[in-house]
Protein backbone atom coordinates (compact mmCIF):
# COMPACT_ATOMS: atom_id res chain seq x y z
CA UNK A 1 0.00 0.00 0.00
CA UNK A 2 1.36 3.41 -0.95
CA UNK A 3 1.29 6.19 1.60
CA UNK A 4 -0.47 9.41 0.68
CA UNK A 5 1.25 12.67 1.60
CA UNK A 6 0.05 16.24 1.83
CA UNK A 7 2.60 18.92 0.91
CA UNK A 8 2.41 21.97 3.19
CA UNK A 9 4.40 25.17 2.80
CA UNK A 10 5.58 26.61 6.12
CA UNK A 11 5.91 30.30 5.35
CA UNK A 12 7.53 31.19 8.68
CA UNK A 13 10.32 28.65 8.05
CA UNK A 14 10.37 29.08 4.25
CA UNK A 15 10.21 25.34 3.66
CA UNK A 16 7.85 22.61 2.58
CA UNK A 17 6.96 19.60 4.68
CA UNK A 18 5.21 16.41 3.65
CA UNK A 19 2.59 15.07 6.04
CA UNK A 20 1.91 11.32 5.90
CA UNK A 21 -1.88 11.13 6.00
CA UNK A 22 -1.62 7.66 7.52
CA UNK A 23 -0.14 9.28 10.64
CA UNK A 24 -3.06 11.67 11.27
CA UNK A 25 -4.49 11.00 14.72
CA UNK A 26 -6.71 14.07 15.19
CA UNK A 27 -8.25 16.89 13.16
CA UNK A 28 -9.74 19.90 14.96
CA UNK A 29 -12.31 21.74 12.84
CA UNK A 30 -13.05 25.43 13.39
CA UNK A 31 -14.91 27.97 11.30
CA UNK A 32 -14.41 31.54 10.18
CA UNK A 33 -16.06 34.15 8.01
CA UNK A 34 -14.17 36.60 5.86
CA UNK A 35 -14.76 40.36 5.98
CA UNK A 36 -12.51 43.07 4.58
CA UNK A 37 -9.84 40.44 3.74
CA UNK A 38 -9.68 39.29 7.38
CA UNK A 39 -10.99 36.11 8.96
CA UNK A 40 -13.18 36.20 12.06
CA UNK A 41 -13.81 32.98 13.94
CA UNK A 42 -17.38 31.91 14.42
CA UNK A 43 -19.25 29.14 16.17
CA UNK A 44 -20.55 25.97 14.59
CA UNK A 45 -24.22 27.04 14.53
CA UNK A 46 -23.46 30.28 12.71
CA UNK A 47 -21.07 28.54 10.31
CA UNK A 48 -23.61 25.90 9.30
CA UNK A 49 -26.13 28.63 8.48
CA UNK A 50 -23.66 30.85 6.61
CA UNK A 51 -22.67 29.61 3.13
CA UNK A 52 -19.67 31.96 3.15
CA UNK A 53 -18.14 30.40 6.27
CA UNK A 54 -15.00 28.37 5.67
CA UNK A 55 -13.47 25.51 7.62
CA UNK A 56 -10.03 25.47 9.15
CA UNK A 57 -8.49 22.08 9.85
CA UNK A 58 -5.82 21.75 12.49
CA UNK A 59 -4.23 18.45 11.56
CA UNK A 60 -2.17 16.42 14.04
CA UNK A 61 0.09 13.86 12.36
CA UNK A 62 2.69 12.24 14.56
CA UNK A 63 4.35 15.13 16.38
CA UNK A 64 3.55 17.66 13.62
CA UNK A 65 0.66 20.10 13.67
CA UNK A 66 -0.51 22.07 10.63
CA UNK A 67 -3.43 24.41 10.05
CA UNK A 68 -5.15 24.25 6.68
CA UNK A 69 -7.98 26.40 5.36
CA UNK A 70 -10.66 24.78 3.23
CA UNK A 71 -9.61 27.34 0.61
CA UNK A 72 -6.03 25.98 0.50
CA UNK A 73 -4.73 23.65 -2.16
CA UNK A 74 -4.94 20.08 -0.88
CA UNK A 75 -7.79 20.81 1.53
CA UNK A 76 -10.14 18.62 -0.50
CA UNK A 77 -8.53 15.65 1.27
CA UNK A 78 -9.76 16.96 4.61
CA UNK A 79 -13.10 18.10 3.18
CA UNK A 80 -13.68 14.49 2.08
CA UNK A 81 -12.65 13.14 5.50
CA UNK A 82 -15.00 15.64 7.16
CA UNK A 83 -17.95 14.78 4.91
CA UNK A 84 -17.44 11.03 5.34
CA UNK A 85 -16.86 11.07 9.10
CA UNK A 86 -19.32 9.24 11.30
CA UNK A 87 -21.27 11.50 13.62
CA UNK A 88 -20.95 10.67 17.30
TORLO-530917 format. One record per residue (C-alpha): x, y, z. Coordinates in steps of 0.05 Angstrom, whole numbers, plus 5000, padded with zeros to 4 digits. Example, Ala and Ser with C-alpha at 12.3 -4.5 7.8 and 13.67 -1.06 7.14 Angstrom:
2
u: 5246 | v: 4910 | w: 5156 $
u: 5273 | v: 4979 | w: 5143 $
//
This chain:
88
u: 5000 | v: 5000 | w: 5000 $
u: 5027 | v: 5068 | w: 4981 $
u: 5026 | v: 5124 | w: 5032 $
u: 4991 | v: 5188 | w: 5014 $
u: 5025 | v: 5253 | w: 5032 $
u: 5001 | v: 5325 | w: 5037 $
u: 5052 | v: 5378 | w: 5018 $
u: 5048 | v: 5439 | w: 5064 $
u: 5088 | v: 5503 | w: 5056 $
u: 5112 | v: 5532 | w: 5122 $
u: 5118 | v: 5606 | w: 5107 $
u: 5151 | v: 5624 | w: 5174 $
u: 5206 | v: 5573 | w: 5161 $
u: 5207 | v: 5582 | w: 5085 $
u: 5204 | v: 5507 | w: 5073 $
u: 5157 | v: 5452 | w: 5052 $
u: 5139 | v: 5392 | w: 5094 $
u: 5104 | v: 5328 | w: 5073 $
u: 5052 | v: 5301 | w: 5121 $
u: 5038 | v: 5226 | w: 5118 $
u: 4962 | v: 5223 | w: 5120 $
u: 4968 | v: 5153 | w: 5150 $
u: 4997 | v: 5186 | w: 5213 $
u: 4939 | v: 5233 | w: 5225 $
u: 4910 | v: 5220 | w: 5294 $
u: 4866 | v: 5281 | w: 5304 $
u: 4835 | v: 5338 | w: 5263 $
u: 4805 | v: 5398 | w: 5299 $
u: 4754 | v: 5435 | w: 5257 $
u: 4739 | v: 5509 | w: 5268 $
u: 4702 | v: 5559 | w: 5226 $
u: 4712 | v: 5631 | w: 5204 $
u: 4679 | v: 5683 | w: 5160 $
u: 4717 | v: 5732 | w: 5117 $
u: 4705 | v: 5807 | w: 5120 $
u: 4750 | v: 5861 | w: 5092 $
u: 4803 | v: 5809 | w: 5075 $
u: 4806 | v: 5786 | w: 5148 $
u: 4780 | v: 5722 | w: 5179 $
u: 4736 | v: 5724 | w: 5241 $
u: 4724 | v: 5660 | w: 5279 $
u: 4652 | v: 5638 | w: 5288 $
u: 4615 | v: 5583 | w: 5323 $
u: 4589 | v: 5519 | w: 5292 $
u: 4516 | v: 5541 | w: 5291 $
u: 4531 | v: 5606 | w: 5254 $
u: 4579 | v: 5571 | w: 5206 $
u: 4528 | v: 5518 | w: 5186 $
u: 4477 | v: 5573 | w: 5170 $
u: 4527 | v: 5617 | w: 5132 $
u: 4547 | v: 5592 | w: 5063 $
u: 4607 | v: 5639 | w: 5063 $
u: 4637 | v: 5608 | w: 5125 $
u: 4700 | v: 5567 | w: 5113 $
u: 4731 | v: 5510 | w: 5152 $
u: 4799 | v: 5509 | w: 5183 $
u: 4830 | v: 5442 | w: 5197 $
u: 4884 | v: 5435 | w: 5250 $
u: 4915 | v: 5369 | w: 5231 $
u: 4957 | v: 5328 | w: 5281 $
u: 5002 | v: 5277 | w: 5247 $
u: 5054 | v: 5245 | w: 5291 $
u: 5087 | v: 5303 | w: 5328 $
u: 5071 | v: 5353 | w: 5272 $
u: 5013 | v: 5402 | w: 5273 $
u: 4990 | v: 5441 | w: 5213 $
u: 4931 | v: 5488 | w: 5201 $
u: 4897 | v: 5485 | w: 5134 $
u: 4840 | v: 5528 | w: 5107 $
u: 4787 | v: 5496 | w: 5065 $
u: 4808 | v: 5547 | w: 5012 $
u: 4879 | v: 5520 | w: 5010 $
u: 4905 | v: 5473 | w: 4957 $
u: 4901 | v: 5402 | w: 4982 $
u: 4844 | v: 5416 | w: 5031 $
u: 4797 | v: 5372 | w: 4990 $
u: 4829 | v: 5313 | w: 5025 $
u: 4805 | v: 5339 | w: 5092 $
u: 4738 | v: 5362 | w: 5064 $
u: 4726 | v: 5290 | w: 5042 $
u: 4747 | v: 5263 | w: 5110 $
u: 4700 | v: 5313 | w: 5143 $
u: 4641 | v: 5296 | w: 5098 $
u: 4651 | v: 5221 | w: 5107 $
u: 4663 | v: 5221 | w: 5182 $
u: 4614 | v: 5185 | w: 5226 $
u: 4575 | v: 5230 | w: 5272 $
u: 4581 | v: 5213 | w: 5346 $
//
